[in-house]
């Protein structure tokens, strides 16, 4: 089970991403605008750097919804491999079958 500290950190990142998403998109649009000259682009970059680092969606980590584990998480279920195995064995994950060969 992941520490509560790591889960709180991810929650904080999620909130920051939601808060700054429109501002980041607007600044990215300005940076990609070919009509802006170099000086104006540097000003936009300076504004971009003032935003918190954790407001970038790239810094978020996918975590298991039950345990908070960060490695071995399946996107389809939102569960770590250990919890996914437990839920499949109990028959709680629809459309999954334990394979044996």
N, C-alpha and C positions, 0 to 999 in steps of 0.2 A: 504494500500500500504506500502510495506516495505521501510525502509529508504535507501537512496542511499549508505550510509556507509556500510550497511550489504551486499548489492549487490556487491559493490566494493571488499569487503572482500572475498566473494565467488569467484569472478573473479580472485583475487590474488591467492587463493588456487588452482583453476583450472590450472593456469599457472605454479605454483610450482609443482603440480602433474605431469604435462606433462614434465617439465624440468628434474625431478629427478626419473622418473619411471624406467629407465634402470639401474641406479645406485642402487636403492632400490631392484630391482629384483636380481641383481648380488650379493648384500650383503646377501639377504635372502637365495640364493642358497648356499652360503658359510656357513651360519649358520646351514643349514640342512645337510651339508656334514658330514657323520659319520667318515670320515678319518681324519678330523682335530682334533688336541688335544685341551684341555681346554684353554691353554694359547693363541692359535691362535684365538679361538672363542671369547675370551675376547677382542682381538685386533679388530676383525670384529665388535663386539658390540660397541666398542668405536667409530669406524668410523660411524656406524649406528646412534649413538647419536649425531654426529656432523651435521647431516642433519637437515634442518628446520622441525619443527613439522608439519607445514601446508603442507608439501610435501607428507604426508600420505593421500591416497585416502579416508580413513575412516573418516577424518575430514570434508569432503565435505557434504553439505546439499542439498537436492533436493528442488528447488524453482520453483514457478510459473513463467512461461516465460513472462507473462504480468504484473503482479503486484509485483512479487518478494516475495510473501508470502511463508513461510517455512512450515507451518502446513497444512494438508489436501490437499496435492498435489498428483494427480493421475499420476502414471508412464506412463500409456498408452498415455495420452494426453499431459503431461507436464504442466498441468494447475491446479491451485488451485480449490477447490470445488466451490467457488463462481463464478469464471470465467468460469468454465466448465458448470455450470448451465446456465449462460448467453449465452454461445455459442451454447449450445444444444437448448435453446429456440428460438434462431435466425435461427437454422437449419444449422449452420456452422460446426458442428462436425459430420462427416459422420458415419453412422452405429449406431447412438444412437437414442433412442426413449424415450420420457418422459413417465415414468410409472405412472399409476393411478389405484388404486384398491379400 
